[in-house]
């Protein structure tokens, strides 16, 4: 899903009984204004934890011990879930795709050069500085003859191709996984050309399409923009056995509701040589439905997060009541953990104080952090709905003795479509990314800039 004024979109919809009553694609403009305080620290706090989120071509942070907020990655092109390598280096990956020339944003020229290829996962050092390495799927499509080629064809008049890496995950061997929503940029039915891609540690130069379209499309065996793959995948999580949990907004047929899929990690290749032509045989992949959304419960799954306090998992949905619910390791509801209330269909986009959770993360003490893309609807029906400019938020939820969720408390606001949340606890098993110099608060963008592009 593309935030940079190029039809960055999400799906919302309506169900009556088991039938689809109405569906609308929500297109998100970019932009945002800051919240929080500047940080004078130049190293990660030794107590508490650090929460990270992406917005407006940057990666921001909140330190729980000091309440400080700032930029980890200054405006360039981060655009998706942030995943730590956990190899002792503090490095991390995040999806990227560039700002358009018309947007006059600090994330693009002349302030920052375009990365090549224009779409992929970028590898960033602990300090928030790009390492110079991009993870991408090679192919014949180049912006210039000297640039690396990728397999997603560019769109005429648009710098980005039809691809956006949104969710990511890292396994115990530090291999990187990311999902690509393909052409799910505003069409209904949702296309089934989403992909799950792996890059092998330690070089991350070789990629493998683990699950993707199987017919149609372009670039031979890759079937880019074809069908038979994932249906708008979202923010991922790993299980203790390295199995991947991947939510998708739509069904295998491109309809609704969506589901959370569990991929058996042991069925994945261990090395690039097991992935001929960069595409792993579909017959080798073992997957199953972990949680099936319904018209009433989690109709549009968008994020999944590990809950360390129960060994269970939280799943978010853009609308529905509850908006976040908990499941055990077998995908069954955790009956003693009430869900976080959300917007029902008749409230969808109408309540200024309502929230629409997307990516999320859970701290060691059980505190839940989620990003609210804050959808509003103008007029009747769902055809004119979208994330409200400069109203996206990062919120936290605490829990009482009976696991009753508190009302969400906003810790940062003024953003347009923040997508994901990541938590790091500095210690023996994690090295937390943190800037090595004083950083400004999450950066603003004026309403005039937010409307360009």
Legacy VTK file of the C-alpha trace (Angstrom):
# vtk DataFile Version 3.0
C-alpha trace
ASCII
DATASET POLYDATA
POINTS 453 float
0.000 0.000 0.000
1.472 3.243 -1.095
1.377 6.266 1.166
3.136 8.690 -1.158
0.073 10.162 -2.943
0.229 7.361 -5.463
-2.955 5.618 -4.414
-1.630 4.315 -1.126
-4.768 2.458 -0.194
-6.479 0.208 2.253
-9.674 -1.750 2.075
-12.748 -1.240 4.177
-16.156 -2.651 3.675
-19.500 -3.803 4.910
-21.054 -7.174 5.502
-24.720 -7.951 6.053
-25.072 -11.467 7.428
-22.667 -13.478 5.270
-23.030 -11.377 2.114
-21.093 -8.346 1.010
-23.288 -5.262 1.233
-20.815 -2.604 0.116
-17.114 -2.125 -0.284
-14.950 0.910 -0.789
-11.254 1.368 -1.355
-9.728 4.007 0.889
-7.001 6.087 -0.687
-4.531 7.689 1.683
-2.791 10.996 1.001
0.507 11.622 2.693
1.401 14.322 5.141
1.586 14.874 8.852
2.503 17.179 11.662
4.583 16.441 14.717
3.836 15.472 18.254
6.163 14.860 21.157
9.411 16.282 22.433
12.927 16.490 21.104
15.407 13.959 22.429
18.734 14.943 23.900
19.831 11.313 24.256
22.381 9.826 21.889
21.975 6.187 22.900
19.075 3.870 23.561
17.743 3.966 27.141
18.932 1.112 29.354
15.520 0.842 30.992
12.081 0.570 29.474
11.702 -0.028 25.763
11.624 1.872 22.481
8.601 2.006 20.168
9.171 2.740 16.473
6.736 3.678 13.696
6.992 4.889 10.100
5.313 7.985 8.720
5.978 10.536 6.011
9.172 8.908 4.676
10.801 8.664 8.097
11.116 6.254 11.013
10.218 7.762 14.390
10.669 6.561 17.959
9.214 6.891 21.448
11.326 5.942 24.494
9.081 4.690 27.290
11.585 5.500 30.047
11.845 9.186 29.155
8.762 9.837 26.982
11.157 11.323 24.428
10.216 11.231 20.741
12.374 11.842 17.717
13.440 10.726 14.281
15.526 7.596 13.877
15.555 7.761 10.070
15.277 11.315 8.808
12.835 11.864 5.914
13.760 9.753 2.907
11.542 6.819 1.966
10.728 4.327 4.793
7.258 3.036 4.043
6.267 -0.065 5.969
6.974 -2.344 8.902
10.354 -2.103 10.637
12.036 -5.419 11.561
15.153 -5.868 13.702
17.791 -8.361 12.591
18.562 -9.250 16.238
22.085 -10.302 15.277
23.772 -8.002 17.776
24.333 -5.184 15.291
21.159 -3.173 15.873
20.528 -3.171 12.126
17.013 -3.331 10.763
15.060 -3.458 7.533
12.048 -1.435 6.458
10.082 -1.292 3.222
10.812 1.683 1.000
9.430 3.339 -2.082
10.253 6.891 -3.081
8.531 10.228 -3.010
7.320 11.511 -6.346
9.070 14.571 -7.880
5.879 16.655 -7.614
5.550 16.216 -3.879
8.207 18.719 -2.751
8.957 16.533 0.245
12.264 16.176 2.140
12.199 12.494 1.223
12.965 13.137 -2.448
15.363 15.040 -4.735
17.167 17.350 -4.468
17.393 16.629 -0.739
17.751 12.869 -1.070
18.568 10.721 -4.109
16.233 7.963 -5.243
17.324 4.531 -4.132
17.754 1.907 -6.825
15.753 -0.109 -7.568
12.929 2.152 -6.438
11.070 -0.532 -4.429
12.321 -3.022 -1.852
13.526 -3.419 1.725
16.355 -1.142 2.821
18.980 -2.238 5.343
19.651 0.478 7.915
22.374 0.721 10.561
21.661 1.005 14.282
22.154 4.777 14.128
19.392 5.170 11.534
21.804 5.691 8.634
21.230 3.706 5.438
23.930 1.048 4.941
23.821 1.381 1.163
22.245 -2.064 0.745
18.763 -2.654 -0.644
16.972 -5.984 -0.713
14.948 -6.440 -3.902
13.828 -9.001 -6.470
16.010 -8.721 -9.585
14.377 -8.282 -12.957
14.608 -6.579 -16.327
12.977 -3.265 -15.437
15.406 -0.391 -14.912
14.919 3.326 -14.482
18.153 3.980 -16.372
20.614 1.650 -18.048
23.034 1.972 -15.135
20.526 1.162 -12.400
19.851 -2.292 -10.943
16.781 -3.889 -12.461
13.756 -5.301 -10.652
10.842 -7.495 -11.679
8.029 -5.004 -11.065
7.341 -2.990 -14.218
7.134 0.788 -13.755
3.939 2.678 -14.403
4.078 5.277 -17.156
4.566 8.706 -15.647
5.107 7.333 -12.135
8.515 6.683 -10.650
7.298 3.761 -8.530
6.279 0.485 -10.090
3.185 -1.464 -9.069
4.659 -2.954 -5.941
4.994 -1.993 -2.281
6.646 -4.032 0.443
4.541 -3.519 3.553
5.019 -6.207 6.226
8.276 -7.895 7.219
9.700 -10.548 9.544
13.105 -11.977 10.476
13.760 -15.603 11.448
16.283 -17.062 13.903
18.872 -17.319 11.130
18.415 -13.594 10.362
16.840 -14.278 6.967
14.479 -11.461 5.988
10.907 -11.928 4.803
8.656 -9.242 3.355
5.246 -9.147 1.739
4.426 -7.156 -1.366
0.839 -6.014 -1.938
1.329 -5.941 -5.715
-1.327 -3.921 -7.524
-3.727 -3.685 -4.556
-3.706 0.091 -4.885
-7.391 0.884 -5.313
-9.154 -1.906 -7.180
-11.996 -4.153 -6.075
-12.088 -7.112 -6.121
-8.678 -7.016 -4.467
-6.118 -8.505 -6.857
-4.427 -11.715 -5.753
-0.959 -10.720 -6.929
0.547 -10.175 -3.478
3.812 -11.964 -2.715
5.882 -13.302 0.181
9.612 -12.921 -0.521
12.702 -14.130 1.366
16.260 -12.761 1.290
19.001 -15.010 2.650
21.424 -13.932 5.371
24.098 -12.779 5.681
24.500 -11.073 2.290
20.808 -10.489 1.448
21.713 -10.392 -2.235
19.655 -13.418 -3.267
15.878 -13.413 -3.144
13.247 -16.120 -3.332
9.543 -15.657 -4.046
8.029 -18.104 -1.572
4.387 -17.443 -2.378
3.025 -15.315 -5.184
0.918 -15.231 -8.329
1.000 -18.416 -10.357
-0.672 -17.367 -13.602
-0.745 -14.351 -15.886
1.311 -11.260 -15.278
4.784 -10.526 -16.603
8.438 -11.518 -16.152
8.052 -15.215 -16.819
7.981 -17.469 -13.783
7.509 -14.478 -11.455
4.013 -13.751 -12.832
4.259 -10.168 -11.534
0.804 -8.532 -11.507
-0.761 -11.927 -12.230
-3.131 -13.876 -9.996
-3.124 -16.756 -7.554
-1.017 -15.073 -4.857
-1.800 -13.170 -1.673
-4.700 -10.727 -1.369
-3.336 -7.446 0.055
-1.048 -8.796 2.814
-0.323 -6.738 5.938
2.005 -6.574 8.953
3.611 -9.894 9.890
4.894 -11.657 13.020
6.986 -14.754 13.728
6.117 -17.572 16.107
8.680 -19.261 18.434
9.205 -22.007 15.835
9.796 -19.323 13.161
6.471 -19.959 11.467
5.185 -16.752 9.862
1.804 -15.212 10.615
0.601 -13.074 7.714
-2.741 -11.224 7.633
-4.403 -10.537 4.301
-7.357 -8.245 3.765
-9.040 -10.392 1.122
-9.603 -14.037 0.342
-7.871 -16.296 -2.156
-10.523 -15.332 -4.696
-10.057 -11.609 -4.087
-13.291 -11.383 -2.105
-13.919 -10.855 1.598
-13.493 -11.338 4.490
-9.756 -11.803 4.948
-7.708 -14.095 7.156
-4.412 -14.613 8.952
-2.294 -17.277 7.259
0.321 -19.373 9.068
3.303 -20.417 6.935
5.301 -23.428 8.083
8.888 -22.196 8.246
10.275 -25.729 7.971
8.816 -25.940 4.466
10.859 -22.946 3.265
14.201 -23.254 1.469
17.359 -23.080 3.582
19.498 -21.614 0.826
19.041 -19.750 -2.453
20.099 -22.797 -4.489
16.809 -24.443 -3.468
14.897 -21.636 -5.198
15.327 -22.114 -8.963
14.893 -18.951 -11.047
14.070 -17.066 -7.841
10.695 -18.772 -7.372
10.128 -21.527 -4.827
7.799 -24.341 -5.983
4.352 -23.686 -4.523
3.952 -27.405 -3.840
6.762 -27.200 -1.288
5.118 -24.493 0.841
2.880 -25.582 3.710
0.352 -22.995 4.846
-2.895 -22.996 6.783
-5.511 -20.555 8.020
-4.577 -19.377 11.505
-7.543 -17.035 12.003
-10.462 -16.663 9.599
-12.155 -13.278 9.590
-15.921 -13.028 9.314
-18.361 -10.269 8.441
-18.681 -9.446 12.140
-15.275 -10.334 13.595
-11.976 -9.052 12.178
-13.385 -8.636 8.643
-10.244 -6.888 7.350
-7.191 -8.343 9.145
-4.303 -5.910 8.835
-1.763 -6.670 11.562
-0.631 -9.400 13.939
1.651 -9.110 16.976
3.202 -11.425 19.574
1.990 -10.923 23.145
4.871 -11.959 25.434
2.664 -12.005 28.526
0.570 -14.942 27.340
2.420 -16.575 24.462
-0.567 -15.595 22.345
-1.187 -13.242 19.432
-3.168 -10.079 18.826
-4.845 -9.526 15.455
-6.079 -6.108 14.307
-8.793 -5.175 11.832
-9.416 -1.784 10.216
-12.962 -1.873 11.509
-15.179 -4.200 13.449
-15.882 -4.717 17.130
-13.536 -5.768 18.606
-10.895 -4.048 16.533
-8.114 -6.101 18.157
-8.586 -9.635 19.493
-6.321 -12.283 21.021
-5.707 -15.868 19.872
-3.623 -18.733 21.236
-0.886 -20.543 19.329
-3.513 -22.711 17.627
-5.516 -19.745 16.370
-8.322 -20.180 18.902
-9.785 -17.150 20.729
-8.322 -16.449 24.170
-11.516 -16.323 26.175
-10.119 -14.532 29.237
-8.768 -11.580 27.253
-11.463 -9.144 26.110
-10.779 -7.455 22.808
-10.147 -3.771 22.250
-13.444 -2.135 21.205
-13.638 -0.750 17.696
-15.963 0.868 15.199
-18.947 -1.091 14.009
-20.050 -0.629 10.423
-22.673 1.981 11.239
-20.015 3.995 13.102
-17.332 3.531 10.485
-15.677 6.822 9.571
-18.262 8.874 11.463
-16.838 9.120 14.973
-14.104 11.787 15.285
-12.776 10.015 18.381
-12.885 6.554 16.790
-9.806 4.658 15.723
-8.846 2.192 13.002
-5.844 0.055 14.026
-3.298 -1.105 11.490
0.168 -2.281 12.629
0.867 -2.910 16.315
3.382 -4.224 18.853
3.192 -5.376 22.479
5.706 -4.506 25.197
7.082 -7.033 27.738
4.634 -5.759 30.375
1.701 -6.349 28.015
1.138 -2.719 27.007
-0.237 -2.641 23.470
0.861 0.018 20.972
-0.954 0.447 17.677
-1.073 2.920 14.841
-4.442 4.476 14.084
-4.829 5.504 10.458
-7.987 7.384 11.511
-10.474 6.888 8.714
-13.246 9.396 8.134
-16.057 9.363 5.604
-17.409 12.445 3.849
-21.133 12.253 3.173
-23.266 9.161 2.940
-21.984 5.717 2.046
-18.479 4.330 2.017
-17.351 5.566 -1.363
-15.732 8.709 0.006
-13.727 7.407 2.946
-10.048 7.598 3.741
-7.431 8.239 6.403
-7.859 11.828 7.565
-4.909 14.051 6.774
-2.700 14.783 9.776
-4.965 12.811 12.140
-3.089 9.507 12.206
-1.993 8.535 15.701
0.119 6.168 17.760
-1.837 4.925 20.766
-1.288 2.576 23.681
-3.632 0.352 25.638
-2.960 -0.964 29.142
-4.789 -3.825 30.832
-6.323 -4.338 34.289
-6.250 -7.360 36.560
-8.889 -9.134 34.495
-7.158 -8.141 31.248
-9.774 -5.465 30.648
-8.351 -3.025 28.091
-8.129 0.648 28.941
-9.317 3.310 26.539
-6.538 3.974 24.007
-4.187 6.755 25.109
-2.635 8.751 22.279
1.131 9.200 22.646
1.796 10.804 19.254
-0.498 12.399 16.706
-0.587 14.569 13.611
0.381 11.918 11.050
-1.027 10.792 7.714
-1.149 7.011 7.507
1.475 5.680 9.876
1.403 1.955 9.151
3.352 -0.104 11.664
4.704 -0.350 15.190
7.827 -2.163 16.435
9.166 -2.543 19.983
12.751 -3.133 21.089
14.055 -3.814 24.615
17.751 -3.120 25.047
19.482 -6.091 26.656
21.309 -9.364 26.156
19.178 -10.465 23.227
18.413 -7.148 21.526
20.401 -4.110 20.465
17.997 -1.253 19.909
18.397 1.199 17.031
18.833 4.753 18.246
20.264 7.955 16.770
23.802 8.926 17.746
23.011 12.631 17.808
20.212 14.833 19.035
17.196 14.461 16.790
14.122 16.574 16.070
10.601 15.453 16.862
8.611 13.593 14.191
8.643 15.999 11.269
5.719 18.162 10.139
4.313 18.694 6.703
2.100 21.612 5.903
-1.457 21.050 4.634
-0.418 22.575 1.313
2.387 20.051 0.908
0.141 17.197 1.994
-2.209 17.840 -0.901
0.412 17.787 -3.635
1.187 14.894 -5.897
LINES 1 454
453 0 1 2 3 4 5 6 7 8 9 10 11 12 13 14 15 16 17 18 19 20 21 22 23 24 25 26 27 28 29 30 31 32 33 34 35 36 37 38 39 40 41 42 43 44 45 46 47 48 49 50 51 52 53 54 55 56 57 58 59 60 61 62 63 64 65 66 67 68 69 70 71 72 73 74 75 76 77 78 79 80 81 82 83 84 85 86 87 88 89 90 91 92 93 94 95 96 97 98 99 100 101 102 103 104 105 106 107 108 109 110 111 112 113 114 115 116 117 118 119 120 121 122 123 124 125 126 127 128 129 130 131 132 133 134 135 136 137 138 139 140 141 142 143 144 145 146 147 148 149 150 151 152 153 154 155 156 157 158 159 160 161 162 163 164 165 166 167 168 169 170 171 172 173 174 175 176 177 178 179 180 181 182 183 184 185 186 187 188 189 190 191 192 193 194 195 196 197 198 199 200 201 202 203 204 205 206 207 208 209 210 211 212 213 214 215 216 217 218 219 220 221 222 223 224 225 226 227 228 229 230 231 232 233 234 235 236 237 238 239 240 241 242 243 244 245 246 247 248 249 250 251 252 253 254 255 256 257 258 259 260 261 262 263 264 265 266 267 268 269 270 271 272 273 274 275 276 277 278 279 280 281 282 283 284 285 286 287 288 289 290 291 292 293 294 295 296 297 298 299 300 301 302 303 304 305 306 307 308 309 310 311 312 313 314 315 316 317 318 319 320 321 322 323 324 325 326 327 328 329 330 331 332 333 334 335 336 337 338 339 340 341 342 343 344 345 346 347 348 349 350 351 352 353 354 355 356 357 358 359 360 361 362 363 364 365 366 367 368 369 370 371 372 373 374 375 376 377 378 379 380 381 382 383 384 385 386 387 388 389 390 391 392 393 394 395 396 397 398 399 400 401 402 403 404 405 406 407 408 409 410 411 412 413 414 415 416 417 418 419 420 421 422 423 424 425 426 427 428 429 430 431 432 433 434 435 436 437 438 439 440 441 442 443 444 445 446 447 448 449 450 451 452
